[in-house]
Each structure stands twice: as C-alpha cells, then as structure tokens.
Amino acid sequence: MAGNPSGWLYHAAMQRWAILFLLAACATPGSELDLATVPEQSSWRRTATPEAVQAFLQTLAARDRRLNLDLAGLTSEGRPVTVAMLADPPVLDLNAAANDPRPKVLVVGSIHPGECEAKEAILALLRDLAVQENIPWLRQIIVAFVPDWNADGSAAITELSRETQAGPSDGCGRRETSRGLDLNRDFTKLEASESRAMMRILRLLDPLLTVDGHTTDGSWHGFDLTYAGPLSPATDPELLRFVRERMLPEVRAAMAARGFQTFDYGNWRGNWWPEEPGRVWETYDHLPRYMTNGIGLRNRLSLLSEAYVHRPFRERIASTRALIECALDFVHLRILDVVAVTNAADARAAELCRGGHIELDGALQPTGTTVIPVARVRSVVDPVTQRRELHHDGIVAWQHSETAVHFSGLESVRVPLAFALPDPPEEVRQLLLHHGIRHHLLEAPATAEAEAFVISSLQRAPRAFQGHHLLSAEGAMEQGTHILPQGTLVVPTAQPLARLVLLLLDPRAPDGFLAWGKLPVSERDGVATVPVLRLITPPIPRDK
C-alpha cells in the first residue's frame, strides 16, 4: 500500500465506521425474509453445519423464483455438493445453465471449512438478494454459488480447529476432506470426489470469473482482506495483464469505497511479524494444483479472497461478502471486456501448437516497494469454551517492504502438436475427461515424428504430500520416428486448454501427472522413459 501513513490512518478510522454501519445493516436477524444465518442467530459464535446450509438454501429457493438448486456431485461421505444458481429469468439446473447463452460467474466457499467466512457471506447475500426486485447484474449474468464445497470437512466442527482464529468461538470445520485431501492442492490430480464435482460445474458453466473464499493463517497485518488473481506464468499474458491492471485495481478501489482496506495476498518472508527492516512481503505458489491458478490456466478470471484471520468473525464475513459483491459489479460493468479477453485467450491457446512456447515453471519476481501496516494482536480466552484466540488490536507501524506478488517464467518450452500415450493408463484418460480436455484414441496403428523424454535422474520426495511422494525428473528429449499402436491416446494442443494440457502431460512439469505418480516410468536396456510422446508431426496411418 503506497502513500503516507497518516493518510492511511485517517482512512482506517473512516473504514471502522463504515464496517460498523455495514454490519448493523446486514446483520439484523429479523430481515424481510425473517431468516437469520447461524452466525447471526448465535451472536457470531457458531458457523453453519452442512445440514443447516442445505435447509437454508431450500428455504431461500422456495421463496425466490430466481434461485434454483442442483446437485453437482457427492462428497466422500455422501453429502451433496450443492450449486445455487441465481438468474432472472431463472435456470432450473446445471444443464439448463450450460445451454443458456448468458455469461456465468462462480463463487465458492468452504474449500477449507475452518475458513468459513465465504460460506456465511454467500448465505447472507442470497438471503438479502431474495427481497430485491432490481438487481443490476442479474439479467445479464448467471451467478452460481457453492457455499459448502467441502461439506464433510464442515461437518467435523471442533473448537480445536484453527485455534487462534478470532472466532467462531464454538468451533469450525477441519481443513481437509474426510479422506484427508486438501481441495486446494487437488486441482490437477482430482483425487477427491469433491474436486470432480467442481470440475463438472466448471465444464458445464465455464464461468468467466471464479471467486474462491479463504481466511489467512499467517502474517499480522492491518488489512481487512487480501486477494490474488492467477499466479502461474504459463497463464495467457494478456489475461494476466487484464487481471493485474484492470480487475484487481478496480475491485480494490470498490472495496475502499465500502470502507475496506485490501492488498495483494502475502506474508512476510520467514515470520508472521516483520522483525527486521526490509523483510519481503511475498505471495504463495504459482502451481496449478491451487484452484485460483488452475482457473487461470483455463483462460478464465479468478479471484482469491483471504479475509484477515485476526479480525472478528463478524467483520471477516462482511469483508468477504463485500469482495464478492465488488467482483460481481466488476463483471457486470466490464462484461464486454471480460468476454473479449477470455475469448481471445482461448483463441491464442489453440494456436500455441504453431511454434508457441509456455513457461513450465516459475520464480517469484520483485514487484516494488510499498508501505504495509503491521498489526498487533492480543490474546483472548473465550469464557465458555476456554478457547484462546488472537484478536486484532490495532496497527503499530507502517513497514516499508519489498513485495514479490507475481511470478516470472523459469523454463520456457515449445508446445508440441499433440501429446501421445501409446499405452495410456485409464486413470489418465479419466482425468482428461474430468478436466474437459479434448482427446481421442487412434483407431489404427500410425507413425509420427515425436520427442521422447529420456530420464537421467528421477528424484522421489522423502516426505509424503497429499498421500504422494512427489517425483521430479531430469533428462533430455530425444527425437525420432515412433510407432503408435491402435488405441494410442492422442491429446491435441490445438484447443483452448492447451496451457493446462502442457502442464499436466509434459514430464518436466513440476505439478503434472508424472510428479503425482500418474504416469508409470518404464526401463528397458538401462534407459528409463515416460510413456508420453511430444508429437512433432500428425500421426500417419501405417499401411496394413
């Protein structure tokens, strides 16, 4: 945040008044629908269980003709992954929405159920929209809400979850699914049933923007909320520029107008507190396993929302709701630009096979110096649960900090004409189907000029991550003529998802199928290879 600290202090004081006004306006349990959320009913001590979420949505859908619910899939324990679709005229289900020409926006809560603000913000927003006749964006776009994506995690409410978080004091859900999977590390391998349900939503709706709701668990700062767009340097450059130069600044300005101070998501390197002058404020990772990055690689806009963990639960819900509304307003006001930039990104991706390059990996890059507010927290013991929480206790300094909130490319590789798997694992084909990646099987044997990756070194991570010991391979591409048997799986790169295709199938990709153990490594005559070929020429059928 640039500018002088005294000016920032004035805006911070005004912001507190604005927040209090907003909270008073939107937290009245006896609304026009006479329907209070669980936090409102409990004086902000509790969050909704999956059953309470379903009951709330059913009640809203019965009262508002514009709101319809559909089942996208089931969790591991059989709970519904429910999509609430708001549109005027309404759409009855996901298939009807998919066939509707109106642009779509997706808002997701409870990817990490301990971070429950987005879930509650969505429910309160839907409740309050139900009594509004003229919603500016509602005739132009269809908005799909998934308030409780990880419903199994939401059901496991405990006071021990996120112990120092400033409420809800009666506890919140766990981070992982019932299978122990982190949904925000599953966007490439799609091992969770919840992830596959989300991919069904993305395939059918193809939302122009996806908002992904979280809460921080890091540095003590003075912002109400921090945010990020796609971070992978393999993302379409023009789409990245649009997000960084248009969407994020406009959303940030709109949030400030509502009294909320926001900034790029990050943490001070190495500590929650910037003990040393010059400590760098840096963002998280660029890998496609994270939802916000994965959406960007699909040539669509994404927005990570991170409410500040030590603000009161009530304020975190308010700031998250404000960001959702500001994002919807942005799409509504800039709809022609958003459609143009995403369509152009699709077209450019489909042309990458004509000599284009994509960045396989990335490295944090410096993005300037700014002034970041340093916060103080105080320890509070809840009198009922004896839970010890850390609450925001004001700003104590303005730290001049170097920032690193973008990534630059680390390894640029040429995009092949296609990838070919002569003996495709069934799991890989199923993953391609879930991702919506176009592919086909050869009906007859063929030959093609192709590159094969010959491994010189294969490293296996000593510690398991998400149930896997991640693999990293070093080696070289060797070009030659290859025989492709009948049944070879061919994945062309002349398609809009070409960027994702490369980061999944290229054996050098740090977050691809090889890294997650989805591609077997074979060894013959002392030479180790991966069963993926980078095609240089189209497959030519062999003479019978």
C-alpha positions, 0 to 999 in steps of 0.5 A: 500500500503506497502513500503516507501513513497518516493518510492511511490512518485517517482512512482506517478510522473512516473504514471502522465506521463504515464496517460498523454501519455495514454490519448493523445493516446486514446483520439484523436477524429479523430481515424481510425474509425473517431468516437469520444465518447461524452466525447471526442467530448465535451472536457470531459464535457458531458457523453453519453445519452442512445440514443447516446450509442445505435447509437454508438454501431450500428455504431461500429457493422456495421463496425466490423464483430466481434461485434454483438448486442442483446437485453437482456431485457427492462428497466422500461421505455422501453429502451433496455438493450443492450449486445455487444458481441465481438468474432472472429469468431463472435456470432450473439446473446445471444443464439448463445453465450450460445451454443458456447463452448468458455469461456465468460467474462462480463463487465458492466457499468452504474449500477449507471449512475452518475458513468459513467466512465465504460460506456465511457471506454467500448465505447472507447475500442470497438471503438479502438478494431474495427481497430485491426486485432490481438487481443490476447484474442479474439479467445479464449474468448467471451467478452460481454459488457453492457455499459448502464445497467441502461439506464433510470437512464442515461437518467435523466442527471442533473448537480445536480447529484453527485455534487462534482464529478470532472466532467462531468461538464454538468451533469450525470445520477441519481443513481437509476432506474426510479422506484427508485431501486438501481441495486446494492442492487437488486441482490437477490430480482430482483425487477427491470426489469433491474436486470432480464435482467442481470440475463438472460445474466448471465444464458445464458453466465455464464461468468467466470469473471464479471467486474462491473464499479463504481466511489467512493463517499467517502474517499480522497485518492491518488489512481487512482482506487480501486477494490474488488473481492467477499466479502461474506464468504459463497463464495467457499474458494478456489475461494476466495483464487484464487481471493485474491492471484492470480487475484487481485495481478496480475491485480494490478501489470498490472495496475502499469505497465500502470502507475496506482496506485490501492488498495483494495476498502475502506474508512476510518472508520467514515470520508472521511479524516483520522483525527486521527492516526490509523483510519481503512481503511475498505471495504463495505458489504459482502451481496449478494444483491451487484452484485460483491458478488452475482457473487461470490456466483455463483462460478464465478470471479468478479471484482469491479472497483471504479475509484477515484471520485476526479480525472478528468473525463478524467483520471477516464475513462482511469483508468477504461478502463485500469482495464478492459483491465488488467482483460481481459489479466488476463483471457486470460493468466490464462484461464486454471486456471480460468476454473479449479477453477470455475469448481471445485467450482461448483463441491464442491457446489453440494456436500455441501448437504453431511454434508457441512456447509456455513457461513450465515453471516459475520464480517469484519476481520483485514487484516494488516497494510499498508501505504495509501496516503491521498489526498487533494482536492480543490474546483472548480466552473465550469464557465458555469454551476456554478457547484462546484466540488472537484478536486484532488490536490495532496497527503499530507501524507502517513497514516499508517492504519489498513485495514479490506478488507475481511470478516470472517464467523459469523454463520456457518450452515449445508446445508440441502438436499433440501429446501421445500415450501409446499405452495410456493408463485409464486413470489418465484418460479419466482425468482428461475427461474430468478436466474437459480436455479434448482427446481421442484414441487412434483407431489404427496403428500410425507413425509420427515424428515425436520427442521422447523424454529420456530420464537421467535422474528421477528424484522421489520426495522423502516426505509424503504430500497429499498421500504422494511422494512427489517425483521430479525428473531430469533428462533430455528429449530425444527425437525420432520416428515412433510407432503408435499402436491402435488405441494410442491416446492422442491429446491435441494442443490445438484447443483452448486448454492447451496451457493446462494440457502442457502442464499436466502431460509434459514430464518436466512439469513440476505439478503434472501427472508424472510428479503425482505418480500418474504416469508409470516410468518404464526401463528397458536396456538401462534407459528409463522413459515416460510413456508420453510422446511430444508429437512433432508431426500428425500421426500417419496411418501405417499401411496394413 
